[in-house]
Amino acid sequence: MLISALVLALAGTGLGTWAADTWPWPKERYCWGAWEEDSGPGFLGDEAFGEDDDGARTSEETAPTRQRPTGSCELTIAGDYKSRHDGDEVSIRQQVSVTYGPVPKAAEDRLAMVQDGFLGGDMVPLPDGLPGTVNGGGGLLVLPKSCDTPDGRPTVVTMDASGTYASGPSYSQNDPADLGGAQQAAVLLVAAANRGMAAAGCEPDEPLRVSSPVYDLPGNPEDIYGASEDVCGIRGLSLGTEDITDQTGAVTRDLQTCSVRGDGVPYLQLAMVAQPRLVAVFDGIAGERPVARGWRGTGSLGEDHAIVRADCAGRPTTFLMGASTDPDHLAAFANAAAARLGCAPIAPEGAAR
Protein backbone atom coordinates (compact mmCIF):
# COMPACT_ATOMS: atom_id res chain seq x y z
CA MET A 1 0.00 0.00 0.00
CA LEU A 2 2.83 2.39 0.90
CA ILE A 3 4.69 1.64 -2.36
CA SER A 4 1.50 2.20 -4.40
CA ALA A 5 0.89 5.48 -2.67
CA LEU A 6 4.49 6.57 -3.37
CA VAL A 7 4.12 5.73 -7.07
CA LEU A 8 0.91 7.74 -7.28
CA ALA A 9 2.48 10.65 -5.44
CA LEU A 10 5.49 10.72 -7.77
CA ALA A 11 3.24 10.50 -10.82
CA GLY A 12 1.18 13.37 -9.52
CA THR A 13 4.27 15.57 -9.21
CA GLY A 14 5.54 14.67 -12.65
CA LEU A 15 8.38 12.55 -11.25
CA GLY A 16 6.90 9.14 -11.92
CA THR A 17 8.47 8.74 -15.35
CA TRP A 18 10.81 6.15 -13.85
CA ALA A 19 7.90 3.70 -14.16
CA ALA A 20 8.31 3.92 -17.96
CA ASP A 21 12.06 3.29 -17.60
CA THR A 22 12.85 6.95 -18.22
CA TRP A 23 13.82 7.97 -14.71
CA PRO A 24 15.53 11.34 -15.08
CA TRP A 25 18.97 10.35 -13.83
CA PRO A 26 21.32 13.31 -14.26
CA LYS A 27 23.30 13.22 -17.49
CA GLU A 28 27.08 13.16 -17.38
CA ARG A 29 28.80 16.29 -18.62
CA TYR A 30 32.24 16.44 -20.20
CA CYS A 31 34.93 18.92 -21.19
CA TRP A 32 34.45 21.45 -18.41
CA GLY A 33 30.68 20.95 -18.63
CA ALA A 34 30.45 21.88 -22.32
CA TRP A 35 29.02 18.59 -23.62
CA GLU A 36 26.17 16.50 -22.24
CA GLU A 37 25.76 12.75 -22.46
CA ASP A 38 23.29 11.56 -25.13
CA SER A 39 23.26 14.91 -26.87
CA GLY A 40 24.46 15.63 -30.37
CA PRO A 41 27.03 13.36 -32.03
CA GLY A 42 27.48 9.63 -31.72
CA PHE A 43 30.46 9.63 -29.36
CA LEU A 44 28.23 11.05 -26.61
CA GLY A 45 25.57 8.34 -27.03
CA ASP A 46 25.24 4.58 -26.68
CA GLU A 47 25.88 4.06 -30.40
CA ALA A 48 29.54 4.77 -29.71
CA PHE A 49 29.84 1.27 -28.22
CA GLY A 50 28.59 -0.61 -31.28
CA GLU A 51 27.58 -4.15 -30.28
CA ASP A 52 29.17 -3.81 -26.87
CA ASP A 53 26.61 -3.46 -24.10
CA ASP A 54 29.36 -3.08 -21.51
CA GLY A 55 31.44 -0.32 -23.11
CA ALA A 56 32.68 2.52 -20.97
CA ARG A 57 32.94 6.27 -21.50
CA THR A 58 35.43 7.98 -19.21
CA SER A 59 36.98 11.42 -19.08
CA GLU A 60 40.02 13.12 -17.66
CA GLU A 61 40.14 16.89 -17.60
CA THR A 62 41.88 19.88 -16.15
CA ALA A 63 40.02 23.16 -16.51
CA PRO A 64 41.88 26.42 -17.14
CA THR A 65 41.89 28.99 -14.36
CA ARG A 66 42.69 32.69 -14.09
CA GLN A 67 46.03 31.84 -12.53
CA ARG A 68 46.83 29.01 -14.98
CA PRO A 69 45.02 29.64 -18.28
CA THR A 70 45.73 26.24 -19.79
CA GLY A 71 43.58 23.15 -19.74
CA SER A 72 42.76 19.87 -21.39
CA CYS A 73 40.05 17.28 -21.53
CA GLU A 74 40.03 13.81 -23.02
CA LEU A 75 36.94 11.71 -23.46
CA THR A 76 37.68 8.01 -23.99
CA ILE A 77 35.34 5.33 -25.31
CA ALA A 78 36.46 1.75 -24.78
CA GLY A 79 34.87 -1.62 -25.28
CA ASP A 80 35.83 -5.27 -25.72
CA TYR A 81 33.30 -7.81 -26.96
CA LYS A 82 32.81 -10.86 -29.16
CA SER A 83 31.41 -10.06 -32.59
CA ARG A 84 27.95 -11.48 -33.24
CA HIS A 85 28.86 -11.78 -36.91
CA ASP A 86 31.95 -14.00 -36.84
CA GLY A 87 32.76 -14.53 -33.16
CA ASP A 88 36.04 -12.59 -33.30
CA GLU A 89 37.18 -10.63 -30.30
CA VAL A 90 36.65 -6.94 -31.02
CA SER A 91 38.32 -4.02 -29.29
CA ILE A 92 37.46 -0.34 -29.75
CA ARG A 93 39.43 2.56 -28.34
CA GLN A 94 38.40 6.08 -29.27
CA GLN A 95 39.34 9.48 -27.93
CA VAL A 96 38.20 13.07 -28.29
CA SER A 97 40.90 15.43 -27.03
CA VAL A 98 40.55 19.16 -26.39
CA THR A 99 43.29 21.58 -25.39
CA TYR A 100 43.08 25.17 -24.18
CA GLY A 101 46.17 27.36 -24.08
CA PRO A 102 48.49 29.79 -25.85
CA VAL A 103 50.32 28.85 -29.02
CA PRO A 104 53.94 27.74 -28.40
CA LYS A 105 56.72 30.32 -28.29
CA ALA A 106 59.14 28.48 -30.59
CA ALA A 107 58.46 29.00 -34.30
CA GLU A 108 58.85 25.36 -35.36
CA ASP A 109 56.63 24.15 -32.51
CA ARG A 110 53.97 26.70 -33.41
CA LEU A 111 54.04 25.84 -37.11
CA ALA A 112 53.94 22.11 -36.39
CA MET A 113 50.95 22.54 -34.09
CA VAL A 114 48.85 24.92 -36.17
CA GLN A 115 49.86 24.36 -39.78
CA ASP A 116 50.41 20.61 -39.68
CA GLY A 117 47.35 19.94 -37.57
CA PHE A 118 44.72 22.44 -38.69
CA LEU A 119 45.56 24.05 -42.05
CA GLY A 120 45.42 21.03 -44.34
CA GLY A 121 43.40 20.69 -47.52
CA ASP A 122 40.67 18.83 -45.64
CA MET A 123 39.93 21.74 -43.28
CA VAL A 124 37.31 24.44 -43.84
CA PRO A 125 36.88 27.87 -42.22
CA LEU A 126 34.67 28.05 -39.18
CA PRO A 127 31.34 29.77 -39.95
CA ASP A 128 30.09 33.15 -38.71
CA GLY A 129 33.49 34.78 -39.04
CA LEU A 130 34.97 32.75 -36.21
CA PRO A 131 38.75 32.63 -36.62
CA GLY A 132 39.69 29.01 -37.10
CA THR A 133 39.23 25.84 -39.09
CA VAL A 134 37.28 22.62 -38.73
CA ASN A 135 36.57 19.27 -40.35
CA GLY A 136 34.79 16.10 -39.33
CA GLY A 137 37.68 15.10 -37.10
CA GLY A 138 38.39 18.25 -35.14
CA GLY A 139 39.36 21.88 -35.43
CA LEU A 140 41.08 24.96 -34.05
CA LEU A 141 39.58 28.22 -32.78
CA VAL A 142 41.58 31.37 -31.99
CA LEU A 143 40.12 33.09 -28.95
CA PRO A 144 39.49 36.84 -28.60
CA LYS A 145 42.35 39.18 -27.80
CA SER A 146 41.19 39.37 -24.17
CA CYS A 147 42.58 35.83 -23.78
CA ASP A 148 46.06 36.63 -25.18
CA THR A 149 49.09 36.02 -22.98
CA PRO A 150 51.00 38.97 -21.49
CA ASP A 151 53.63 38.53 -24.22
CA GLY A 152 50.96 38.78 -26.92
CA ARG A 153 50.52 35.16 -27.98
CA PRO A 154 46.95 34.19 -28.86
CA THR A 155 45.20 31.45 -26.93
CA VAL A 156 43.62 28.69 -28.99
CA VAL A 157 41.28 25.80 -28.38
CA THR A 158 41.91 22.65 -30.39
CA MET A 159 39.87 19.48 -30.74
CA ASP A 160 40.94 16.17 -32.26
CA ALA A 161 39.18 12.81 -32.65
CA SER A 162 41.18 9.60 -32.90
CA GLY A 163 40.72 5.89 -32.33
CA THR A 164 41.25 2.32 -33.45
CA TYR A 165 39.08 -0.69 -34.19
CA ALA A 166 40.67 -4.14 -33.86
CA SER A 167 39.04 -7.48 -34.76
CA GLY A 168 40.67 -10.85 -34.31
CA PRO A 169 44.40 -11.34 -33.97
CA SER A 170 45.55 -9.39 -37.04
CA TYR A 171 43.00 -6.80 -38.22
CA SER A 172 43.20 -3.20 -37.06
CA GLN A 173 42.14 0.10 -38.60
CA ASN A 174 41.82 3.76 -37.72
CA ASP A 175 38.36 4.41 -36.33
CA PRO A 176 38.08 7.96 -34.96
CA ALA A 177 35.30 8.93 -32.60
CA ASP A 178 32.21 10.18 -34.44
CA LEU A 179 31.92 13.97 -34.08
CA GLY A 180 28.88 14.12 -36.35
CA GLY A 181 30.52 15.96 -39.28
CA ALA A 182 32.12 19.37 -39.69
CA GLN A 183 29.01 21.33 -38.66
CA GLN A 184 28.57 19.45 -35.39
CA ALA A 185 32.32 19.54 -34.75
CA ALA A 186 32.21 23.35 -35.02
CA VAL A 187 29.43 23.47 -32.42
CA LEU A 188 31.37 21.18 -30.06
CA LEU A 189 34.57 23.22 -30.46
CA VAL A 190 32.86 26.52 -29.75
CA ALA A 191 31.01 25.10 -26.74
CA ALA A 192 34.30 23.93 -25.22
CA ALA A 193 35.90 27.31 -25.97
CA ASN A 194 33.11 29.21 -24.20
CA ARG A 195 33.48 27.05 -21.09
CA GLY A 196 37.25 27.38 -21.16
CA MET A 197 37.14 31.16 -21.47
CA ALA A 198 34.64 31.43 -18.63
CA ALA A 199 36.91 29.34 -16.39
CA ALA A 200 39.95 31.42 -17.35
CA GLY A 201 38.08 34.70 -16.81
CA CYS A 202 38.55 36.11 -20.32
CA GLU A 203 35.16 35.42 -21.88
CA PRO A 204 33.61 38.07 -24.16
CA ASP A 205 30.40 39.89 -23.24
CA GLU A 206 28.43 37.51 -25.47
CA PRO A 207 29.37 33.84 -25.87
CA LEU A 208 30.67 32.70 -29.23
CA ARG A 209 28.06 30.98 -31.37
CA VAL A 210 27.76 28.80 -34.45
CA SER A 211 24.53 29.79 -36.18
CA SER A 212 25.41 29.43 -39.87
CA PRO A 213 26.23 26.32 -41.88
CA VAL A 214 29.79 25.38 -42.72
CA TYR A 215 30.57 26.39 -46.29
CA ASP A 216 33.60 26.05 -48.57
CA LEU A 217 33.78 22.29 -48.20
CA PRO A 218 37.06 20.98 -49.63
CA GLY A 219 37.23 19.09 -52.88
CA ASN A 220 37.79 15.35 -52.93
CA PRO A 221 41.40 14.13 -53.00
CA GLU A 222 42.58 13.59 -56.57
CA ASP A 223 45.17 11.04 -57.68
CA ILE A 224 47.86 12.29 -60.04
CA TYR A 225 49.66 9.55 -61.96
CA GLY A 226 51.69 11.54 -64.48
CA ALA A 227 54.22 14.33 -64.04
CA SER A 228 52.40 16.67 -61.69
CA GLU A 229 51.50 20.07 -63.11
CA ASP A 230 49.22 22.73 -61.64
CA VAL A 231 48.84 20.82 -58.38
CA CYS A 232 45.77 21.83 -56.37
CA GLY A 233 44.73 23.91 -59.39
CA ILE A 234 47.63 26.34 -58.82
CA ARG A 235 49.14 27.40 -62.13
CA GLY A 236 52.86 26.72 -62.21
CA LEU A 237 52.94 24.50 -59.12
CA SER A 238 54.81 21.49 -60.48
CA LEU A 239 56.23 18.82 -58.22
CA GLY A 240 57.99 16.79 -60.89
CA THR A 241 56.85 13.51 -59.39
CA GLU A 242 54.22 10.85 -60.01
CA ASP A 243 51.69 8.90 -57.97
CA ILE A 244 50.64 11.63 -55.58
CA THR A 245 47.27 12.72 -54.23
CA ASP A 246 46.36 16.38 -53.93
CA GLN A 247 43.46 18.01 -52.13
CA THR A 248 42.32 21.58 -52.59
CA GLY A 249 40.84 22.99 -49.42
CA ALA A 250 39.37 26.39 -48.71
CA VAL A 251 39.78 29.10 -51.34
CA THR A 252 38.49 32.32 -49.78
CA ARG A 253 39.68 35.85 -49.14
CA ASP A 254 40.72 34.78 -45.64
CA LEU A 255 42.10 31.29 -46.23
CA GLN A 256 43.50 29.06 -48.97
CA THR A 257 44.90 25.58 -48.39
CA CYS A 258 46.39 22.75 -50.40
CA SER A 259 47.66 19.33 -49.27
CA VAL A 260 49.63 16.75 -51.24
CA ARG A 261 50.38 13.21 -50.11
CA GLY A 262 52.66 10.60 -51.62
CA ASP A 263 52.65 6.96 -50.53
CA GLY A 264 50.24 7.92 -47.76
CA VAL A 265 52.53 10.48 -46.11
CA PRO A 266 52.54 14.31 -46.35
CA TYR A 267 54.48 15.50 -49.38
CA LEU A 268 53.55 19.20 -49.41
CA GLN A 269 51.31 21.46 -47.33
CA LEU A 270 50.52 25.03 -48.36
CA ALA A 271 48.35 27.68 -46.75
CA MET A 272 47.53 31.37 -47.15
CA VAL A 273 46.05 33.00 -44.04
CA ALA A 274 44.63 36.54 -44.01
CA GLN A 275 41.90 36.36 -41.32
CA PRO A 276 43.26 38.82 -38.71
CA ARG A 277 42.99 36.69 -35.57
CA LEU A 278 44.22 33.58 -37.37
CA VAL A 279 47.13 35.60 -38.78
CA ALA A 280 47.96 36.67 -35.22
CA VAL A 281 48.78 33.04 -34.43
CA PHE A 282 51.94 33.50 -36.53
CA ASP A 283 52.98 36.90 -35.16
CA GLY A 284 56.62 37.18 -34.17
CA ILE A 285 57.96 34.12 -36.00
CA ALA A 286 58.45 35.39 -39.58
CA GLY A 287 61.71 37.18 -38.78
CA GLU A 288 62.79 40.61 -39.94
CA ARG A 289 64.33 39.86 -43.34
CA PRO A 290 62.98 38.66 -46.69
CA VAL A 291 62.98 34.91 -47.14
CA ALA A 292 65.33 35.39 -50.13
CA ARG A 293 66.54 38.09 -52.50
CA GLY A 294 63.66 39.76 -54.32
CA TRP A 295 60.87 38.38 -52.10
CA ARG A 296 58.40 40.78 -50.50
CA GLY A 297 57.83 40.87 -46.76
CA THR A 298 59.75 38.85 -44.21
CA GLY A 299 60.13 35.16 -43.64
CA SER A 300 62.30 32.12 -43.17
CA LEU A 301 62.93 28.68 -44.64
CA GLY A 302 63.35 25.99 -41.99
CA GLU A 303 64.02 22.27 -42.14
CA ASP A 304 60.33 21.36 -42.01
CA HIS A 305 58.45 24.60 -42.56
CA ALA A 306 58.61 27.92 -44.37
CA ILE A 307 56.78 31.14 -43.53
CA VAL A 308 56.42 34.47 -45.34
CA ARG A 309 54.56 37.50 -44.01
CA ALA A 310 53.69 40.32 -46.42
CA ASP A 311 51.04 42.97 -46.97
CA CYS A 312 48.43 41.84 -49.50
CA ALA A 313 45.48 44.00 -50.55
CA GLY A 314 45.94 46.11 -47.43
CA ARG A 315 46.03 43.21 -44.98
CA PRO A 316 48.92 41.39 -43.27
CA THR A 317 48.95 37.97 -44.91
CA THR A 318 50.89 34.84 -44.05
CA PHE A 319 52.01 32.21 -46.54
CA LEU A 320 53.04 28.82 -45.15
CA MET A 321 54.70 25.68 -46.47
CA GLY A 322 55.22 22.37 -44.72
CA ALA A 323 56.75 18.99 -45.59
CA SER A 324 58.59 20.32 -48.67
CA THR A 325 61.78 22.38 -48.40
CA ASP A 326 61.69 23.63 -52.02
CA PRO A 327 61.19 27.43 -52.11
CA ASP A 328 59.88 27.16 -55.68
CA HIS A 329 56.79 25.41 -54.34
CA LEU A 330 56.11 28.26 -51.93
CA ALA A 331 56.81 30.86 -54.62
CA ALA A 332 54.28 29.36 -57.06
CA PHE A 333 51.61 29.10 -54.38
CA ALA A 334 52.19 32.53 -52.83
CA ASN A 335 52.17 34.31 -56.18
CA ALA A 336 49.01 32.52 -57.30
CA ALA A 337 47.25 33.37 -54.04
CA ALA A 338 48.44 36.99 -54.23
CA ALA A 339 47.16 37.33 -57.80
CA ARG A 340 43.78 35.96 -56.75
CA LEU A 341 43.61 38.52 -53.94
CA GLY A 342 44.64 41.35 -56.27
CA CYS A 343 48.02 42.22 -54.76
CA ALA A 344 51.62 42.29 -55.97
CA PRO A 345 53.60 39.05 -56.36
CA ILE A 346 55.31 37.74 -53.24
CA ALA A 347 58.27 36.06 -54.97
CA PRO A 348 60.28 37.58 -57.82
CA GLU A 349 59.65 36.59 -61.42
CA GLY A 350 61.27 33.27 -62.23
CA ALA A 351 61.50 32.15 -58.58
CA ALA A 352 59.14 29.24 -59.23
CA ARG A 353 60.85 27.98 -62.36
C-alpha positions in Angstrom: 0.0 0.0 0.0 2.8 2.4 0.9 4.7 1.6 -2.4 1.5 2.2 -4.4 0.9 5.5 -2.7 4.5 6.6 -3.4 4.1 5.7 -7.1 0.9 7.7 -7.3 2.5 10.7 -5.4 5.5 10.7 -7.8 3.2 10.5 -10.8 1.2 13.4 -9.5 4.3 15.6 -9.2 5.5 14.7 -12.6 8.4 12.5 -11.2 6.9 9.1 -11.9 8.5 8.7 -15.4 10.8 6.2 -13.8 7.9 3.7 -14.2 8.3 3.9 -18.0 12.1 3.3 -17.6 12.8 6.9 -18.2 13.8 8.0 -14.7 15.5 11.3 -15.1 19.0 10.3 -13.8 21.3 13.3 -14.3 23.3 13.2 -17.5 27.1 13.2 -17.4 28.8 16.3 -18.6 32.2 16.4 -20.2 34.9 18.9 -21.2 34.4 21.4 -18.4 30.7 21.0 -18.6 30.4 21.9 -22.3 29.0 18.6 -23.6 26.2 16.5 -22.2 25.8 12.7 -22.5 23.3 11.6 -25.1 23.3 14.9 -26.9 24.5 15.6 -30.4 27.0 13.4 -32.0 27.5 9.6 -31.7 30.5 9.6 -29.4 28.2 11.0 -26.6 25.6 8.3 -27.0 25.2 4.6 -26.7 25.9 4.1 -30.4 29.5 4.8 -29.7 29.8 1.3 -28.2 28.6 -0.6 -31.3 27.6 -4.1 -30.3 29.2 -3.8 -26.9 26.6 -3.5 -24.1 29.4 -3.1 -21.5 31.4 -0.3 -23.1 32.7 2.5 -21.0 32.9 6.3 -21.5 35.4 8.0 -19.2 37.0 11.4 -19.1 40.0 13.1 -17.7 40.1 16.9 -17.6 41.9 19.9 -16.2 40.0 23.2 -16.5 41.9 26.4 -17.1 41.9 29.0 -14.4 42.7 32.7 -14.1 46.0 31.8 -12.5 46.8 29.0 -15.0 45.0 29.6 -18.3 45.7 26.2 -19.8 43.6 23.1 -19.7 42.8 19.9 -21.4 40.0 17.3 -21.5 40.0 13.8 -23.0 36.9 11.7 -23.5 37.7 8.0 -24.0 35.3 5.3 -25.3 36.5 1.8 -24.8 34.9 -1.6 -25.3 35.8 -5.3 -25.7 33.3 -7.8 -27.0 32.8 -10.9 -29.2 31.4 -10.1 -32.6 28.0 -11.5 -33.2 28.9 -11.8 -36.9 32.0 -14.0 -36.8 32.8 -14.5 -33.2 36.0 -12.6 -33.3 37.2 -10.6 -30.3 36.7 -6.9 -31.0 38.3 -4.0 -29.3 37.5 -0.3 -29.7 39.4 2.6 -28.3 38.4 6.1 -29.3 39.3 9.5 -27.9 38.2 13.1 -28.3 40.9 15.4 -27.0 40.6 19.2 -26.4 43.3 21.6 -25.4 43.1 25.2 -24.2 46.2 27.4 -24.1 48.5 29.8 -25.8 50.3 28.8 -29.0 53.9 27.7 -28.4 56.7 30.3 -28.3 59.1 28.5 -30.6 58.5 29.0 -34.3 58.9 25.4 -35.4 56.6 24.2 -32.5 54.0 26.7 -33.4 54.0 25.8 -37.1 53.9 22.1 -36.4 50.9 22.5 -34.1 48.9 24.9 -36.2 49.9 24.4 -39.8 50.4 20.6 -39.7 47.3 19.9 -37.6 44.7 22.4 -38.7 45.6 24.1 -42.0 45.4 21.0 -44.3 43.4 20.7 -47.5 40.7 18.8 -45.6 39.9 21.7 -43.3 37.3 24.4 -43.8 36.9 27.9 -42.2 34.7 28.1 -39.2 31.3 29.8 -39.9 30.1 33.1 -38.7 33.5 34.8 -39.0 35.0 32.7 -36.2 38.8 32.6 -36.6 39.7 29.0 -37.1 39.2 25.8 -39.1 37.3 22.6 -38.7 36.6 19.3 -40.3 34.8 16.1 -39.3 37.7 15.1 -37.1 38.4 18.3 -35.1 39.4 21.9 -35.4 41.1 25.0 -34.0 39.6 28.2 -32.8 41.6 31.4 -32.0 40.1 33.1 -28.9 39.5 36.8 -28.6 42.4 39.2 -27.8 41.2 39.4 -24.2 42.6 35.8 -23.8 46.1 36.6 -25.2 49.1 36.0 -23.0 51.0 39.0 -21.5 53.6 38.5 -24.2 51.0 38.8 -26.9 50.5 35.2 -28.0 47.0 34.2 -28.9 45.2 31.5 -26.9 43.6 28.7 -29.0 41.3 25.8 -28.4 41.9 22.7 -30.4 39.9 19.5 -30.7 40.9 16.2 -32.3 39.2 12.8 -32.7 41.2 9.6 -32.9 40.7 5.9 -32.3 41.3 2.3 -33.5 39.1 -0.7 -34.2 40.7 -4.1 -33.9 39.0 -7.5 -34.8 40.7 -10.9 -34.3 44.4 -11.3 -34.0 45.5 -9.4 -37.0 43.0 -6.8 -38.2 43.2 -3.2 -37.1 42.1 0.1 -38.6 41.8 3.8 -37.7 38.4 4.4 -36.3 38.1 8.0 -35.0 35.3 8.9 -32.6 32.2 10.2 -34.4 31.9 14.0 -34.1 28.9 14.1 -36.4 30.5 16.0 -39.3 32.1 19.4 -39.7 29.0 21.3 -38.7 28.6 19.5 -35.4 32.3 19.5 -34.7 32.2 23.3 -35.0 29.4 23.5 -32.4 31.4 21.2 -30.1 34.6 23.2 -30.5 32.9 26.5 -29.7 31.0 25.1 -26.7 34.3 23.9 -25.2 35.9 27.3 -26.0 33.1 29.2 -24.2 33.5 27.0 -21.1 37.3 27.4 -21.2 37.1 31.2 -21.5 34.6 31.4 -18.6 36.9 29.3 -16.4 39.9 31.4 -17.3 38.1 34.7 -16.8 38.5 36.1 -20.3 35.2 35.4 -21.9 33.6 38.1 -24.2 30.4 39.9 -23.2 28.4 37.5 -25.5 29.4 33.8 -25.9 30.7 32.7 -29.2 28.1 31.0 -31.4 27.8 28.8 -34.4 24.5 29.8 -36.2 25.4 29.4 -39.9 26.2 26.3 -41.9 29.8 25.4 -42.7 30.6 26.4 -46.3 33.6 26.0 -48.6 33.8 22.3 -48.2 37.1 21.0 -49.6 37.2 19.1 -52.9 37.8 15.3 -52.9 41.4 14.1 -53.0 42.6 13.6 -56.6 45.2 11.0 -57.7 47.9 12.3 -60.0 49.7 9.6 -62.0 51.7 11.5 -64.5 54.2 14.3 -64.0 52.4 16.7 -61.7 51.5 20.1 -63.1 49.2 22.7 -61.6 48.8 20.8 -58.4 45.8 21.8 -56.4 44.7 23.9 -59.4 47.6 26.3 -58.8 49.1 27.4 -62.1 52.9 26.7 -62.2 52.9 24.5 -59.1 54.8 21.5 -60.5 56.2 18.8 -58.2 58.0 16.8 -60.9 56.9 13.5 -59.4 54.2 10.8 -60.0 51.7 8.9 -58.0 50.6 11.6 -55.6 47.3 12.7 -54.2 46.4 16.4 -53.9 43.5 18.0 -52.1 42.3 21.6 -52.6 40.8 23.0 -49.4 39.4 26.4 -48.7 39.8 29.1 -51.3 38.5 32.3 -49.8 39.7 35.9 -49.1 40.7 34.8 -45.6 42.1 31.3 -46.2 43.5 29.1 -49.0 44.9 25.6 -48.4 46.4 22.7 -50.4 47.7 19.3 -49.3 49.6 16.7 -51.2 50.4 13.2 -50.1 52.7 10.6 -51.6 52.6 7.0 -50.5 50.2 7.9 -47.8 52.5 10.5 -46.1 52.5 14.3 -46.3 54.5 15.5 -49.4 53.6 19.2 -49.4 51.3 21.5 -47.3 50.5 25.0 -48.4 48.4 27.7 -46.7 47.5 31.4 -47.2 46.1 33.0 -44.0 44.6 36.5 -44.0 41.9 36.4 -41.3 43.3 38.8 -38.7 43.0 36.7 -35.6 44.2 33.6 -37.4 47.1 35.6 -38.8 48.0 36.7 -35.2 48.8 33.0 -34.4 51.9 33.5 -36.5 53.0 36.9 -35.2 56.6 37.2 -34.2 58.0 34.1 -36.0 58.4 35.4 -39.6 61.7 37.2 -38.8 62.8 40.6 -39.9 64.3 39.9 -43.3 63.0 38.7 -46.7 63.0 34.9 -47.1 65.3 35.4 -50.1 66.5 38.1 -52.5 63.7 39.8 -54.3 60.9 38.4 -52.1 58.4 40.8 -50.5 57.8 40.9 -46.8 59.7 38.8 -44.2 60.1 35.2 -43.6 62.3 32.1 -43.2 62.9 28.7 -44.6 63.4 26.0 -42.0 64.0 22.3 -42.1 60.3 21.4 -42.0 58.4 24.6 -42.6 58.6 27.9 -44.4 56.8 31.1 -43.5 56.4 34.5 -45.3 54.6 37.5 -44.0 53.7 40.3 -46.4 51.0 43.0 -47.0 48.4 41.8 -49.5 45.5 44.0 -50.6 45.9 46.1 -47.4 46.0 43.2 -45.0 48.9 41.4 -43.3 48.9 38.0 -44.9 50.9 34.8 -44.0 52.0 32.2 -46.5 53.0 28.8 -45.2 54.7 25.7 -46.5 55.2 22.4 -44.7 56.7 19.0 -45.6 58.6 20.3 -48.7 61.8 22.4 -48.4 61.7 23.6 -52.0 61.2 27.4 -52.1 59.9 27.2 -55.7 56.8 25.4 -54.3 56.1 28.3 -51.9 56.8 30.9 -54.6 54.3 29.4 -57.1 51.6 29.1 -54.4 52.2 32.5 -52.8 52.2 34.3 -56.2 49.0 32.5 -57.3 47.3 33.4 -54.0 48.4 37.0 -54.2 47.2 37.3 -57.8 43.8 36.0 -56.7 43.6 38.5 -53.9 44.6 41.4 -56.3 48.0 42.2 -54.8 51.6 42.3 -56.0 53.6 39.1 -56.4 55.3 37.7 -53.2 58.3 36.1 -55.0 60.3 37.6 -57.8 59.7 36.6 -61.4 61.3 33.3 -62.2 61.5 32.1 -58.6 59.1 29.2 -59.2 60.9 28.0 -62.4 
